[in-house]
Amino acid sequence: MARRLEDSGFAFYVLLIQAGHASQTKHSILLDADLELDKFRLYIRLSHDRHLTNQDQYQFAANQLIEIGKLLGGWLKKEPAPGVV
């Protein structure tokens, strides 16, 4: 589980870096990052369900993921989808 969390976290970070440098494909990369964030949320929830994290750790991670999701959602709204002006 730790390996999946680590891989997903790094994959999400790499996608954000790519989106920051992209010019034409930014929206698509941000959608990929949103999918990766959903996977990360799942892994956090599964970790808690399997008692690999305590309630405080889970609550902290959940709150941080909510904030990250809001920031990513704002960035997605700012970037138009390809073909949309």
PDB file with SEQRES, HELIX, SHEET and CRYST1 records, atoms N, CA, C and O in Angstrom:
SEQRES   1 A   85  MET ALA ARG ARG LEU GLU ASP SER GLY PHE ALA PHE TYR          
SEQRES   2 A   85  VAL LEU LEU ILE GLN ALA GLY HIS ALA SER GLN THR LYS          
SEQRES   3 A   85  HIS SER ILE LEU LEU ASP ALA ASP LEU GLU LEU ASP LYS          
SEQRES   4 A   85  PHE ARG LEU TYR ILE ARG LEU SER HIS ASP ARG HIS LEU          
SEQRES   5 A   85  THR ASN GLN ASP GLN TYR GLN PHE ALA ALA ASN GLN LEU          
SEQRES   6 A   85  ILE GLU ILE GLY LYS LEU LEU GLY GLY TRP LEU LYS LYS          
SEQRES   7 A   85  GLU PRO ALA PRO GLY VAL VAL                                  
HELIX    1 AA1 ALA A    2  HIS A   21  1                                  20    
HELIX    2 AA2 LYS A   26  ASP A   49  1                                  24    
HELIX    3 AA3 GLN A   55  LYS A   78  1                                  24    
CRYST1    1.000    1.000    1.000  90.00  90.00  90.00 P 1           1          
ATOM      1  N   MET A   1       0.834  -1.187   0.000  1.00  0.00           N  
ATOM      2  CA  MET A   1       0.000   0.000   0.000  1.00  0.00           C  
ATOM      3  C   MET A   1       0.879   1.252   0.000  1.00  0.00           C  
ATOM      4  O   MET A   1       0.597   2.228  -0.695  1.00  0.00           O  
ATOM      5  N   ALA A   2       1.943   1.200   0.790  1.00  0.00           N  
ATOM      6  CA  ALA A   2       2.837   2.362   0.844  1.00  0.00           C  
ATOM      7  C   ALA A   2       3.438   2.640  -0.526  1.00  0.00           C  
ATOM      8  O   ALA A   2       3.584   3.795  -0.926  1.00  0.00           O  
ATOM      9  N   ARG A   3       3.784   1.582  -1.238  1.00  0.00           N  
ATOM     10  CA  ARG A   3       4.373   1.745  -2.575  1.00  0.00           C  
ATOM     11  C   ARG A   3       3.372   2.389  -3.533  1.00  0.00           C  
ATOM     12  O   ARG A   3       3.741   3.254  -4.327  1.00  0.00           O  
ATOM     13  N   ARG A   4       2.106   1.971  -3.461  1.00  0.00           N  
ATOM     14  CA  ARG A   4       1.081   2.564  -4.327  1.00  0.00           C  
ATOM     15  C   ARG A   4       0.874   4.039  -3.994  1.00  0.00           C  
ATOM     16  O   ARG A   4       0.738   4.869  -4.893  1.00  0.00           O  
ATOM     17  N   LEU A   5       0.850   4.358  -2.724  1.00  0.00           N  
ATOM     18  CA  LEU A   5       0.701   5.755  -2.315  1.00  0.00           C  
ATOM     19  C   LEU A   5       1.877   6.586  -2.816  1.00  0.00           C  
ATOM     20  O   LEU A   5       1.693   7.682  -3.346  1.00  0.00           O  
ATOM     21  N   GLU A   6       3.065   6.064  -2.647  1.00  0.00           N  
ATOM     22  CA  GLU A   6       4.261   6.783  -3.093  1.00  0.00           C  
ATOM     23  C   GLU A   6       4.248   6.974  -4.612  1.00  0.00           C  
ATOM     24  O   GLU A   6       4.493   8.076  -5.102  1.00  0.00           O  
ATOM     25  N   ASP A   7       3.966   5.913  -5.346  1.00  0.00           N  
ATOM     26  CA  ASP A   7       3.940   6.007  -6.809  1.00  0.00           C  
ATOM     27  C   ASP A   7       2.873   6.986  -7.291  1.00  0.00           C  
ATOM     28  O   ASP A   7       3.111   7.784  -8.198  1.00  0.00           O  
ATOM     29  N   SER A   8       1.700   6.916  -6.676  1.00  0.00           N  
ATOM     30  CA  SER A   8       0.619   7.805  -7.069  1.00  0.00           C  
ATOM     31  C   SER A   8       0.940   9.260  -6.738  1.00  0.00           C  
ATOM     32  O   SER A   8       0.659  10.159  -7.531  1.00  0.00           O  
ATOM     33  N   GLY A   9       1.522   9.486  -5.579  1.00  0.00           N  
ATOM     34  CA  GLY A   9       1.902  10.845  -5.193  1.00  0.00           C  
ATOM     35  C   GLY A   9       2.924  11.446  -6.148  1.00  0.00           C  
ATOM     36  O   GLY A   9       2.805  12.604  -6.548  1.00  0.00           O  
ATOM     37  N   PHE A  10       3.927  10.654  -6.510  1.00  0.00           N  
ATOM     38  CA  PHE A  10       4.933  11.137  -7.454  1.00  0.00           C  
ATOM     39  C   PHE A  10       4.344  11.340  -8.844  1.00  0.00           C  
ATOM     40  O   PHE A  10       4.678  12.312  -9.521  1.00  0.00           O  
ATOM     41  N   ALA A  11       3.477  10.440  -9.274  1.00  0.00           N  
ATOM     42  CA  ALA A  11       2.847  10.579 -10.590  1.00  0.00           C  
ATOM     43  C   ALA A  11       2.010  11.856 -10.648  1.00  0.00           C  
ATOM     44  O   ALA A  11       2.019  12.567 -11.653  1.00  0.00           O  
ATOM     45  N   PHE A  12       1.282  12.143  -9.559  1.00  0.00           N  
ATOM     46  CA  PHE A  12       0.484  13.368  -9.493  1.00  0.00           C  
ATOM     47  C   PHE A  12       1.386  14.598  -9.589  1.00  0.00           C  
ATOM     48  O   PHE A  12       1.085  15.541 -10.320  1.00  0.00           O  
ATOM     49  N   TYR A  13       2.477  14.580  -8.855  1.00  0.00           N  
ATOM     50  CA  TYR A  13       3.406  15.710  -8.850  1.00  0.00           C  
ATOM     51  C   TYR A  13       4.015  15.928 -10.235  1.00  0.00           C  
ATOM     52  O   TYR A  13       4.132  17.066 -10.692  1.00  0.00           O  
ATOM     53  N   VAL A  14       4.397  14.852 -10.895  1.00  0.00           N  
ATOM     54  CA  VAL A  14       4.972  14.952 -12.241  1.00  0.00           C  
ATOM     55  C   VAL A  14       3.945  15.544 -13.210  1.00  0.00           C  
ATOM     56  O   VAL A  14       4.296  16.370 -14.053  1.00  0.00           O  
ATOM     57  N   LEU A  15       2.698  15.133 -13.097  1.00  0.00           N  
ATOM     58  CA  LEU A  15       1.656  15.681 -13.969  1.00  0.00           C  
ATOM     59  C   LEU A  15       1.475  17.182 -13.735  1.00  0.00           C  
ATOM     60  O   LEU A  15       1.259  17.935 -14.685  1.00  0.00           O  
ATOM     61  N   LEU A  16       1.560  17.613 -12.496  1.00  0.00           N  
ATOM     62  CA  LEU A  16       1.444  19.051 -12.217  1.00  0.00           C  
ATOM     63  C   LEU A  16       2.616  19.819 -12.825  1.00  0.00           C  
ATOM     64  O   LEU A  16       2.437  20.913 -13.360  1.00  0.00           O  
ATOM     65  N   ILE A  17       3.791  19.255 -12.743  1.00  0.00           N  
ATOM     66  CA  ILE A  17       4.966  19.891 -13.355  1.00  0.00           C  
ATOM     67  C   ILE A  17       4.775  19.980 -14.866  1.00  0.00           C  
ATOM     68  O   ILE A  17       5.047  21.018 -15.470  1.00  0.00           O  
ATOM     69  N   GLN A  18       4.307  18.888 -15.475  1.00  0.00           N  
ATOM     70  CA  GLN A  18       4.072  18.891 -16.923  1.00  0.00           C  
ATOM     71  C   GLN A  18       3.028  19.934 -17.305  1.00  0.00           C  
ATOM     72  O   GLN A  18       3.191  20.643 -18.298  1.00  0.00           O  
ATOM     73  N   ALA A  19       1.971  20.027 -16.532  1.00  0.00           N  
ATOM     74  CA  ALA A  19       0.915  21.005 -16.829  1.00  0.00           C  
ATOM     75  C   ALA A  19       1.450  22.427 -16.713  1.00  0.00           C  
ATOM     76  O   ALA A  19       1.057  23.305 -17.481  1.00  0.00           O  
ATOM     77  N   GLY A  20       2.335  22.654 -15.768  1.00  0.00           N  
ATOM     78  CA  GLY A  20       2.908  23.978 -15.601  1.00  0.00           C  
ATOM     79  C   GLY A  20       3.765  24.410 -16.773  1.00  0.00           C  
ATOM     80  O   GLY A  20       3.907  25.605 -17.036  1.00  0.00           O  
ATOM     81  N   HIS A  21       4.334  23.450 -17.477  1.00  0.00           N  
ATOM     82  CA  HIS A  21       5.207  23.752 -18.612  1.00  0.00           C  
ATOM     83  C   HIS A  21       4.511  23.605 -19.954  1.00  0.00           C  
ATOM     84  O   HIS A  21       5.040  24.043 -20.975  1.00  0.00           O  
ATOM     85  N   ALA A  22       3.343  23.001 -19.965  1.00  0.00           N  
ATOM     86  CA  ALA A  22       2.647  22.748 -21.231  1.00  0.00           C  
ATOM     87  C   ALA A  22       1.980  24.021 -21.727  1.00  0.00           C  
ATOM     88  O   ALA A  22       1.647  24.911 -20.945  1.00  0.00           O  
ATOM     89  N   SER A  23       1.794  24.092 -23.022  1.00  0.00           N  
ATOM     90  CA  SER A  23       1.092  25.242 -23.575  1.00  0.00           C  
ATOM     91  C   SER A  23      -0.241  24.825 -24.190  1.00  0.00           C  
ATOM     92  O   SER A  23      -1.265  25.455 -23.929  1.00  0.00           O  
ATOM     93  N   GLN A  24      -0.237  23.775 -24.999  1.00  0.00           N  
ATOM     94  CA  GLN A  24      -1.456  23.403 -25.701  1.00  0.00           C  
ATOM     95  C   GLN A  24      -2.194  22.229 -25.056  1.00  0.00           C  
ATOM     96  O   GLN A  24      -3.409  22.113 -25.219  1.00  0.00           O  
ATOM     97  N   THR A  25      -1.507  21.378 -24.345  1.00  0.00           N  
ATOM     98  CA  THR A  25      -2.137  20.174 -23.801  1.00  0.00           C  
ATOM     99  C   THR A  25      -2.395  20.278 -22.301  1.00  0.00           C  
ATOM    100  O   THR A  25      -2.601  19.261 -21.638  1.00  0.00           O  
ATOM    101  N   LYS A  26      -2.387  21.474 -21.768  1.00  0.00           N  
ATOM    102  CA  LYS A  26      -2.497  21.665 -20.317  1.00  0.00           C  
ATOM    103  C   LYS A  26      -3.780  21.055 -19.748  1.00  0.00           C  
ATOM    104  O   LYS A  26      -3.742  20.386 -18.715  1.00  0.00           O  
ATOM    105  N   HIS A  27      -4.913  21.281 -20.416  1.00  0.00           N  
ATOM    106  CA  HIS A  27      -6.193  20.783 -19.906  1.00  0.00           C  
ATOM    107  C   HIS A  27      -6.185  19.253 -19.797  1.00  0.00           C  
ATOM    108  O   HIS A  27      -6.643  18.696 -18.799  1.00  0.00           O  
ATOM    109  N   SER A  28      -5.671  18.592 -20.810  1.00  0.00           N  
ATOM    110  CA  SER A  28      -5.605  17.129 -20.818  1.00  0.00           C  
ATOM    111  C   SER A  28      -4.714  16.614 -19.692  1.00  0.00           C  
ATOM    112  O   SER A  28      -5.051  15.633 -19.029  1.00  0.00           O  
ATOM    113  N   ILE A  29      -3.594  17.264 -19.480  1.00  0.00           N  
ATOM    114  CA  ILE A  29      -2.684  16.848 -18.404  1.00  0.00           C  
ATOM    115  C   ILE A  29      -3.338  17.061 -17.044  1.00  0.00           C  
ATOM    116  O   ILE A  29      -3.183  16.235 -16.145  1.00  0.00           O  
ATOM    117  N   LEU A  30      -4.059  18.150 -16.890  1.00  0.00           N  
ATOM    118  CA  LEU A  30      -4.746  18.409 -15.620  1.00  0.00           C  
ATOM    119  C   LEU A  30      -5.831  17.371 -15.364  1.00  0.00           C  
ATOM    120  O   LEU A  30      -6.051  16.982 -14.217  1.00  0.00           O  
ATOM    121  N   LEU A  31      -6.507  16.919 -16.409  1.00  0.00           N  
ATOM    122  CA  LEU A  31      -7.493  15.850 -16.239  1.00  0.00           C  
ATOM    123  C   LEU A  31      -6.812  14.555 -15.796  1.00  0.00           C  
ATOM    124  O   LEU A  31      -7.349  13.821 -14.967  1.00  0.00           O  
ATOM    125  N   ASP A  32      -5.640  14.277 -16.345  1.00  0.00           N  
ATOM    126  CA  ASP A  32      -4.872  13.113 -15.908  1.00  0.00           C  
ATOM    127  C   ASP A  32      -4.464  13.255 -14.444  1.00  0.00           C  
ATOM    128  O   ASP A  32      -4.490  12.281 -13.693  1.00  0.00           O  
ATOM    129  N   ALA A  33      -4.091  14.457 -14.043  1.00  0.00           N  
ATOM    130  CA  ALA A  33      -3.729  14.710 -12.642  1.00  0.00           C  
ATOM    131  C   ALA A  33      -4.933  14.510 -11.735  1.00  0.00           C  
ATOM    132  O   ALA A  33      -4.793  13.996 -10.625  1.00  0.00           O  
ATOM    133  N   ASP A  34      -6.111  14.909 -12.192  1.00  0.00           N  
ATOM    134  CA  ASP A  34      -7.335  14.723 -11.418  1.00  0.00           C  
ATOM    135  C   ASP A  34      -7.610  13.231 -11.208  1.00  0.00           C  
ATOM    136  O   ASP A  34      -8.006  12.814 -10.120  1.00  0.00           O  
ATOM    137  N   LEU A  35      -7.400  12.447 -12.242  1.00  0.00           N  
ATOM    138  CA  LEU A  35      -7.563  10.996 -12.121  1.00  0.00           C  
ATOM    139  C   LEU A  35      -6.552  10.423 -11.124  1.00  0.00           C  
ATOM    140  O   LEU A  35      -6.900   9.573 -10.304  1.00  0.00           O  
ATOM    141  N   GLU A  36      -5.331  10.880 -11.194  1.00  0.00           N  
ATOM    142  CA  GLU A  36      -4.298  10.395 -10.271  1.00  0.00           C  
ATOM    143  C   GLU A  36      -4.637  10.788  -8.831  1.00  0.00           C  
ATOM    144  O   GLU A  36      -4.389  10.021  -7.901  1.00  0.00           O  
ATOM    145  N   LEU A  37      -5.197  11.967  -8.651  1.00  0.00           N  
ATOM    146  CA  LEU A  37      -5.606  12.402  -7.314  1.00  0.00           C  
ATOM    147  C   LEU A  37      -6.729  11.512  -6.778  1.00  0.00           C  
ATOM    148  O   LEU A  37      -6.758  11.197  -5.589  1.00  0.00           O  
ATOM    149  N   ASP A  38      -7.644  11.110  -7.648  1.00  0.00           N  
ATOM    150  CA  ASP A  38      -8.700  10.183  -7.230  1.00  0.00           C  
ATOM    151  C   ASP A  38      -8.115   8.844  -6.784  1.00  0.00           C  
ATOM    152  O   ASP A  38      -8.565   8.264  -5.796  1.00  0.00           O  
ATOM    153  N   LYS A  39      -7.117   8.356  -7.510  1.00  0.00           N  
ATOM    154  CA  LYS A  39      -6.463   7.105  -7.105  1.00  0.00           C  
ATOM    155  C   LYS A  39      -5.785   7.276  -5.751  1.00  0.00           C  
ATOM    156  O   LYS A  39      -5.843   6.385  -4.904  1.00  0.00           O  
ATOM    157  N   PHE A  40      -5.145   8.418  -5.552  1.00  0.00           N  
ATOM    158  CA  PHE A  40      -4.469   8.674  -4.276  1.00  0.00           C  
ATOM    159  C   PHE A  40      -5.482   8.690  -3.128  1.00  0.00           C  
ATOM    160  O   PHE A  40      -5.222   8.148  -2.054  1.00  0.00           O  
ATOM    161  N   ARG A  41      -6.641   9.317  -3.369  1.00  0.00           N  
ATOM    162  CA  ARG A  41      -7.703   9.322  -2.349  1.00  0.00           C  
ATOM    163  C   ARG A  41      -8.126   7.894  -1.999  1.00  0.00           C  
ATOM    164  O   ARG A  41      -8.324   7.556  -0.832  1.00  0.00           O  
ATOM    165  N   LEU A  42      -8.260   7.067  -3.038  1.00  0.00           N  
ATOM    166  CA  LEU A  42      -8.637   5.675  -2.818  1.00  0.00           C  
ATOM    167  C   LEU A  42      -7.600   4.966  -1.954  1.00  0.00           C  
ATOM    168  O   LEU A  42      -7.959   4.257  -1.014  1.00  0.00           O  
ATOM    169  N   TYR A  43      -6.329   5.147  -2.261  1.00  0.00           N  
ATOM    170  CA  TYR A  43      -5.275   4.489  -1.492  1.00  0.00           C  
ATOM    171  C   TYR A  43      -5.247   4.961  -0.040  1.00  0.00           C  
ATOM    172  O   TYR A  43      -4.997   4.171   0.871  1.00  0.00           O  
ATOM    173  N   ILE A  44      -5.502   6.235   0.168  1.00  0.00           N  
ATOM    174  CA  ILE A  44      -5.568   6.752   1.546  1.00  0.00           C  
ATOM    175  C   ILE A  44      -6.733   6.101   2.285  1.00  0.00           C  
ATOM    176  O   ILE A  44      -6.590   5.685   3.435  1.00  0.00           O  
ATOM    177  N   ARG A  45      -7.881   6.016   1.627  1.00  0.00           N  
ATOM    178  CA  ARG A  45      -9.054   5.409   2.255  1.00  0.00           C  
ATOM    179  C   ARG A  45      -8.809   3.922   2.548  1.00  0.00           C  
ATOM    180  O   ARG A  45      -9.159   3.434   3.623  1.00  0.00           O  
ATOM    181  N   LEU A  46      -8.212   3.211   1.597  1.00  0.00           N  
ATOM    182  CA  LEU A  46      -7.912   1.795   1.821  1.00  0.00           C  
ATOM    183  C   LEU A  46      -6.903   1.611   2.949  1.00  0.00           C  
ATOM    184  O   LEU A  46      -7.015   0.669   3.734  1.00  0.00           O  
ATOM    185  N   SER A  47      -5.936   2.490   3.033  1.00  0.00           N  
ATOM    186  CA  SER A  47      -4.956   2.426   4.130  1.00  0.00           C  
ATOM    187  C   SER A  47      -5.650   2.545   5.475  1.00  0.00           C  
ATOM    188  O   SER A  47      -5.325   1.834   6.426  1.00  0.00           O  
ATOM    189  N   HIS A  48      -6.603   3.448   5.539  1.00  0.00           N  
ATOM    190  CA  HIS A  48      -7.331   3.632   6.794  1.00  0.00           C  
ATOM    191  C   HIS A  48      -8.216   2.423   7.089  1.00  0.00           C  
ATOM    192  O   HIS A  48      -8.285   1.952   8.224  1.00  0.00           O  
ATOM    193  N   ASP A  49      -8.898   1.923   6.042  1.00  0.00           N  
ATOM    194  CA  ASP A  49      -9.765   0.750   6.230  1.00  0.00           C  
ATOM    195  C   ASP A  49      -8.984  -0.470   6.697  1.00  0.00           C  
ATOM    196  O   ASP A  49      -9.518  -1.307   7.424  1.00  0.00           O  
ATOM    197  N   ARG A  50      -7.740  -0.574   6.289  1.00  0.00           N  
ATOM    198  CA  ARG A  50      -6.894  -1.709   6.685  1.00  0.00           C  
ATOM    199  C   ARG A  50      -6.121  -1.427   7.966  1.00  0.00           C  
ATOM    200  O   ARG A  50      -5.235  -2.190   8.353  1.00  0.00           O  
ATOM    201  N   HIS A  51      -6.467  -0.327   8.616  1.00  0.00           N  
ATOM    202  CA  HIS A  51      -5.855   0.065   9.892  1.00  0.00           C  
ATOM    203  C   HIS A  51      -4.348   0.299   9.777  1.00  0.00           C  
ATOM    204  O   HIS A  51      -3.593   0.030  10.711  1.00  0.00           O  
ATOM    205  N   LEU A  52      -3.926   0.803   8.619  1.00  0.00           N  
ATOM    206  CA  LEU A  52      -2.523   1.165   8.435  1.00  0.00           C  
ATOM    207  C   LEU A  52      -2.265   2.603   8.864  1.00  0.00           C  
ATOM    208  O   LEU A  52      -1.117   3.009   9.047  1.00  0.00           O  
ATOM    209  N   THR A  53      -3.336   3.367   9.023  1.00  0.00           N  
ATOM    210  CA  THR A  53      -3.246   4.736   9.549  1.00  0.00           C  
ATOM    211  C   THR A  53      -4.286   4.879  10.655  1.00  0.00           C  
ATOM    212  O   THR A  53      -5.312   4.198  10.655  1.00  0.00           O  
ATOM    213  N   ASN A  54      -4.007   5.766  11.587  1.00  0.00           N  
ATOM    214  CA  ASN A  54      -4.990   6.015  12.636  1.00  0.00           C  
ATOM    215  C   ASN A  54      -5.946   7.131  12.179  1.00  0.00           C  
ATOM    216  O   ASN A  54      -5.791   7.696  11.096  1.00  0.00           O  
ATOM    217  N   GLN A  55      -6.913   7.425  13.011  1.00  0.00           N  
ATOM    218  CA  GLN A  55      -7.942   8.405  12.638  1.00  0.00           C  
ATOM    219  C   GLN A  55      -7.352   9.793  12.407  1.00  0.00           C  
ATOM    220  O   GLN A  55      -7.759  10.481  11.471  1.00  0.00           O  
ATOM    221  N   ASP A  56      -6.418  10.213  13.228  1.00  0.00           N  
ATOM    222  CA  ASP A  56      -5.809  11.538  13.067  1.00  0.00           C  
ATOM    223  C   ASP A  56      -5.024  11.636  11.754  1.00  0.00           C  
ATOM    224  O   ASP A  56      -5.109  12.640  11.046  1.00  0.00           O  
ATOM    225  N   GLN A  57      -4.271  10.599  11.441  1.00  0.00           N  
ATOM    226  CA  GLN A  57      -3.517  10.590  10.181  1.00  0.00           C  
ATOM    227  C   GLN A  57      -4.453  10.627   8.980  1.00  0.00           C  
ATOM    228  O   GLN A  57      -4.218  11.354   8.015  1.00  0.00           O  
ATOM    229  N   TYR A  58      -5.512   9.835   9.054  1.00  0.00           N  
ATOM    230  CA  TYR A  58      -6.483   9.803   7.962  1.00  0.00           C  
ATOM    231  C   TYR A  58      -7.155  11.158   7.801  1.00  0.00           C  
ATOM    232  O   TYR A  58      -7.298  11.647   6.680  1.00  0.00           O  
ATOM    233  N   GLN A  59      -7.568  11.768   8.900  1.00  0.00           N  
ATOM    234  CA  GLN A  59      -8.251  13.058   8.851  1.00  0.00           C  
ATOM    235  C   GLN A  59      -7.337  14.144   8.278  1.00  0.00           C  
ATOM    236  O   GLN A  59      -7.777  14.974   7.482  1.00  0.00           O  
ATOM    237  N   PHE A  60      -6.083  14.133   8.679  1.00  0.00           N  
ATOM    238  CA  PHE A  60      -5.129  15.103   8.151  1.00  0.00           C  
ATOM    239  C   PHE A  60      -4.974  14.928   6.645  1.00  0.00           C  
ATOM    240  O   PHE A  60      -5.043  15.902   5.895  1.00  0.00           O  
ATOM    241  N   ALA A  61      -4.764  13.687   6.200  1.00  0.00           N  
ATOM    242  CA  ALA A  61      -4.601  13.420   4.767  1.00  0.00           C  
ATOM    243  C   ALA A  61      -5.855  13.797   3.995  1.00  0.00           C  
ATOM    244  O   ALA A  61      -5.764  14.387   2.919  1.00  0.00           O  
ATOM    245  N   ALA A  62      -7.019  13.465   4.528  1.00  0.00           N  
ATOM    246  CA  ALA A  62      -8.276  13.783   3.852  1.00  0.00           C  
ATOM    247  C   ALA A  62      -8.449  15.295   3.694  1.00  0.00           C  
ATOM    248  O   ALA A  62      -8.864  15.765   2.635  1.00  0.00           O  
ATOM    249  N   ASN A  63      -8.135  16.045   4.732  1.00  0.00           N  
ATOM    250  CA  ASN A  63      -8.252  17.508   4.656  1.00  0.00           C  
ATOM    251  C   ASN A  63      -7.284  18.092   3.631  1.00  0.00           C  
ATOM    252  O   ASN A  63      -7.637  19.007   2.887  1.00  0.00           O  
ATOM    253  N   GLN A  64      -6.075  17.566   3.596  1.00  0.00           N  
ATOM    254  CA  GLN A  64      -5.101  18.052   2.612  1.00  0.00           C  
ATOM    255  C   GLN A  64      -5.548  17.713   1.192  1.00  0.00           C  
ATOM    256  O   GLN A  64      -5.387  18.528   0.284  1.00  0.00           O  
ATOM    257  N   LEU A  65      -6.100  16.536   0.995  1.00  0.00           N  
ATOM    258  CA  LEU A  65      -6.575  16.143  -0.333  1.00  0.00           C  
ATOM    259  C   LEU A  65      -7.759  16.990  -0.782  1.00  0.00           C  
ATOM    260  O   LEU A  65      -7.906  17.268  -1.972  1.00  0.00           O  
ATOM    261  N   ILE A  66      -8.588  17.393   0.146  1.00  0.00           N  
ATOM    262  CA  ILE A  66      -9.701  18.300  -0.191  1.00  0.00           C  
ATOM    263  C   ILE A  66      -9.141  19.624  -0.705  1.00  0.00           C  
ATOM    264  O   ILE A  66      -9.602  20.139  -1.724  1.00  0.00           O  
ATOM    265  N   GLU A  67      -8.167  20.167  -0.016  1.00  0.00           N  
ATOM    266  CA  GLU A  67      -7.567  21.432  -0.440  1.00  0.00           C  
ATOM    267  C   GLU A  67      -6.877  21.305  -1.796  1.00  0.00           C  
ATOM    268  O   GLU A  67      -7.020  22.174  -2.656  1.00  0.00           O  
ATOM    269  N   ILE A  68      -6.137  20.229  -1.978  1.00  0.00           N  
ATOM    270  CA  ILE A  68      -5.461  20.006  -3.258  1.00  0.00           C  
ATOM    271  C   ILE A  68      -6.488  19.882  -4.377  1.00  0.00           C  
ATOM    272  O   ILE A  68      -6.296  20.423  -5.466  1.00  0.00           O  
ATOM    273  N   GLY A  69      -7.575  19.173  -4.108  1.00  0.00           N  
ATOM    274  CA  GLY A  69      -8.639  19.026  -5.095  1.00  0.00           C  
ATOM    275  C   GLY A  69      -9.268  20.356  -5.474  1.00  0.00           C  
ATOM    276  O   GLY A  69      -9.590  20.584  -6.640  1.00  0.00           O  
ATOM    277  N   LYS A  70      -9.445  21.233  -4.496  1.00  0.00           N  
ATOM    278  CA  LYS A  70      -9.997  22.568  -4.784  1.00  0.00           C  
ATOM    279  C   LYS A  70      -9.048  23.375  -5.667  1.00  0.00           C  
ATOM    280  O   LYS A  70      -9.474  24.035  -6.614  1.00  0.00           O  
ATOM    281  N   LEU A  71      -7.766  23.312  -5.348  1.00  0.00           N  
ATOM    282  CA  LEU A  71      -6.781  24.034  -6.154  1.00  0.00           C  
ATOM    283  C   LEU A  71      -6.723  23.491  -7.578  1.00  0.00           C  
ATOM    284  O   LEU A  71      -6.680  24.257  -8.541  1.00  0.00           O  
ATOM    285  N   LEU A  72      -6.722  22.180  -7.703  1.00  0.00           N  
ATOM    286  CA  LEU A  72      -6.692  21.567  -9.028  1.00  0.00           C  
ATOM    287  C   LEU A  72      -7.966  21.892  -9.803  1.00  0.00           C  
ATOM    288  O   LEU A  72      -7.909  22.175 -10.999  1.00  0.00           O  
ATOM    289  N   GLY A  73      -9.100  21.855  -9.136  1.00  0.00           N  
ATOM    290  CA  GLY A  73     -10.363  22.210  -9.782  1.00  0.00           C  
ATOM    291  C   GLY A  73     -10.368  23.644 -10.284  1.00  0.00           C  
ATOM    292  O   GLY A  73     -10.874  23.921 -11.371  1.00  0.00           O  
ATOM    293  N   GLY A  74      -9.810  24.551  -9.505  1.00  0.00           N  
ATOM    294  CA  GLY A  74      -9.711  25.943  -9.936  1.00  0.00           C  
ATOM    295  C   GLY A  74      -8.818  26.092 -11.153  1.00  0.00           C  
ATOM    296  O   GLY A  74      -9.125  26.867 -12.060  1.00  0.00           O  
ATOM    297  N   TRP A  75      -7.724  25.363 -11.179  1.00  0.00           N  
ATOM    298  CA  TRP A  75      -6.812  25.405 -12.320  1.00  0.00           C  
ATOM    299  C   TRP A  75      -7.496  24.838 -13.567  1.00  0.00           C  
ATOM    300  O   TRP A  75      -7.328  25.361 -14.669  1.00  0.00           O  
ATOM    301  N   LEU A  76      -8.272  23.757 -13.377  1.00  0.00           N  
ATOM    302  CA  LEU A  76      -8.990  23.172 -14.513  1.00  0.00           C  
ATOM    303  C   LEU A  76     -10.019  24.144 -15.077  1.00  0.00           C  
ATOM    304  O   LEU A  76     -10.176  24.245 -16.294  1.00  0.00           O  
ATOM    305  N   LYS A  77     -10.719  24.858 -14.204  1.00  0.00           N  
ATOM    306  CA  LYS A  77     -11.715  25.821 -14.683  1.00  0.00           C  
ATOM    307  C   LYS A  77     -11.069  26.975 -15.435  1.00  0.00           C  
ATOM    308  O   LYS A  77     -11.656  27.538 -16.360  1.00  0.00           O  
ATOM    309  N   LYS A  78      -9.861  27.318 -15.029  1.00  0.00           N  
ATOM    310  CA  LYS A  78      -9.136  28.418 -15.663  1.00  0.00           C  
ATOM    311  C   LYS A  78      -8.650  28.045 -17.060  1.00  0.00           C  
ATOM    312  O   LYS A  78      -8.576  28.900 -17.943  1.00  0.00           O  
ATOM    313  N   GLU A  79      -8.320  26.772 -17.259  1.00  0.00           N  
ATOM    314  CA  GLU A  79      -7.784  26.303 -18.540  1.00  0.00           C  
ATOM    315  C   GLU A  79      -8.917  25.771 -19.414  1.00  0.00           C  
ATOM    316  O   GLU A  79      -9.594  24.819 -19.028  1.00  0.00           O  
ATOM    317  N   PRO A  80      -9.133  26.367 -20.579  1.00  0.00           N  
ATOM    318  CA  PRO A  80     -10.199  25.873 -21.446  1.00  0.00           C  
ATOM    319  C   PRO A  80      -9.826  24.525 -22.056  1.00  0.00           C  
ATOM    320  O   PRO A  80      -8.652  24.229 -22.279  1.00  0.00           O  
ATOM    321  N   ALA A  81     -10.841  23.726 -22.316  1.00  0.00           N  
ATOM    322  CA  ALA A  81     -10.623  22.452 -22.984  1.00  0.00           C  
ATOM    323  C   ALA A  81     -10.177  22.721 -24.409  1.00  0.00           C  
ATOM    324  O   ALA A  81     -10.505  23.772 -24.959  1.00  0.00           O  
ATOM    325  N   PRO A  82      -9.440  21.807 -25.023  1.00  0.00           N  
ATOM    326  CA  PRO A  82      -8.995  22.008 -26.395  1.00  0.00           C  
ATOM    327  C   PRO A  82     -10.184  22.268 -27.326  1.00  0.00           C  
ATOM    328  O   PRO A  82     -11.194  21.566 -27.269  1.00  0.00           O  
ATOM    329  N   GLY A  83     -10.053  23.267 -28.167  1.00  0.00           N  
ATOM    330  CA  GLY A  83     -11.114  23.622 -29.100  1.00  0.00           C  
ATOM    331  C   GLY A  83     -12.152  24.568 -28.530  1.00  0.00           C  
ATOM    332  O   GLY A  83     -13.046  25.015 -29.249  1.00  0.00           O  
ATOM    333  N   VAL A  84     -12.043  24.880 -27.230  1.00  0.00           N  
ATOM    334  CA  VAL A  84     -12.986  25.794 -26.593  1.00  0.00           C  
ATOM    335  C   VAL A  84     -12.257  27.098 -26.300  1.00  0.00           C  
ATOM    336  O   VAL A  84     -11.169  27.097 -25.725  1.00  0.00           O  
ATOM    337  N   VAL A  85     -12.857  28.190 -26.693  1.00  0.00           N  
ATOM    338  CA  VAL A  85     -12.226  29.487 -26.454  1.00  0.00           C  
ATOM    339  C   VAL A  85     -12.993  30.272 -25.440  1.00  0.00           C  
ATOM    340  O   VAL A  85     -12.610  31.394 -25.110  1.00  0.00           O  
TER     341      VAL A  85                                                      
END                                                                             
